[in-house]
Amino acid sequence: MPDPLTPQQLQRVHRLIDRVAERQRNDFGHIVSDVKPDGTLITACDRWSDAAFVEGLAEIAPGEGVLSEEGSQQCPTTPAYWVVDPLDGTTNFAAGIPYWAISIARFVDGEPAEAFLDIPSLRQRIVAIRGQGAWRNQKRLTPESRVAAGSSCVSLCSRSIRILQKRPDQSFPGKIRLLGVASLNLVSVAMGQTAGALEATPKIWDLAAAWLVLTELDCPLIWLGPHPAHLEPGRDLSEMGFPVVAAGSRKQLERLAPWGEFLLKS
């Protein structure tokens, strides 16, 4: 099995993220978007960020494949590989809404082993290491701090909002928030900002880093479709979604689970 990243490699990953985050902050508010074939937006900053990460990670961890939203979307065949969303929340970014993320996870043995989620506009970085925990701006996060926050909000993606329209006779168990950034929708649960999150069609690059943060902070998950662990090497993941419900507690997960199951039927 591949070794964990060395302290020197971790430092280099941080410096690479610093460089890309700075470019994104500089470009914010001064860039025009294009429409991709699937109808989603892309900017020149997305493309530059993707190229910077693919090149930079190849230098930091030679021989490890990279799967990225704006590049190769095939699951790498190497024992360790990287899953990158260089700019999650392009619609926010292009619209001048200052909330987007950089999401990077290194997969080892079929699951994320190291994860990095950066919010450039807030200068916040969340890091998780498998079996060691999670940190925000180098301050350790704990399940206890999440529980103490006591949030009553639930984060939905734009596609999952339709469950409310399909169940008008039932009250949704939480105050709804739509952040417009899949990775941050999910990680908001781990931060204690929300009590739960529903994502209808997240791609592997949307959830890879948040998944490890949630796991390290003991947040229960329900995968409503395929499980993202142990993906088939060489498989094209461009159209594969991994619908999921995340919660801050088992009790909250039980409250949200029926809504997630109904989401698949909608």
HELIX and SHEET records of a PDB file:
HELIX    1   1 PRO A    7  ASP A   27  1                                  21    
HELIX    2   2 ALA A   44  ILE A   60  1                                  17    
HELIX    3   3 THR A   90  ALA A   95  1                                   6    
HELIX    4   4 PRO A  120  LEU A  122  5                                   3    
HELIX    5   5 PRO A  143  ALA A  149  1                                   7    
HELIX    6   6 ARG A  162  LYS A  166  1                                   5    
HELIX    7   7 ALA A  182  MET A  191  1                                  10    
HELIX    8   8 ILE A  204  GLU A  216  1                                  13    
HELIX    9   9 ARG A  250  LYS A  265  1                                  16    
SHEET    1   A 2 SER A  33  VAL A  35  0                                        
SHEET    2   A 2 LEU A  41  THR A  43 -1                                        
SHEET    1   B 7 GLY A  65  SER A  68  0                                        
SHEET    2   B 7 ALA A  80  ASP A  88  1                                        
SHEET    3   B 7 ALA A 101  VAL A 108 -1                                        
SHEET    4   B 7 GLU A 111  ILE A 119 -1                                        
SHEET    5   B 7 GLN A 124  ILE A 129 -1                                        
SHEET    6   B 7 GLY A 133  ARG A 136 -1                                        
SHEET    7   B 7 LYS A 139  LEU A 141 -1                                        
SHEET    1   C 5 LYS A 175  ARG A 177  0                                        
SHEET    2   C 5 CYS A 153  LEU A 156  1                                        
SHEET    3   C 5 GLY A 196  GLU A 199  1                                        
SHEET    4   C 5 VAL A 244  ALA A 247 -1                                        
SHEET    5   C 5 LEU A 221  TRP A 223 -1                                        
END                                                                             
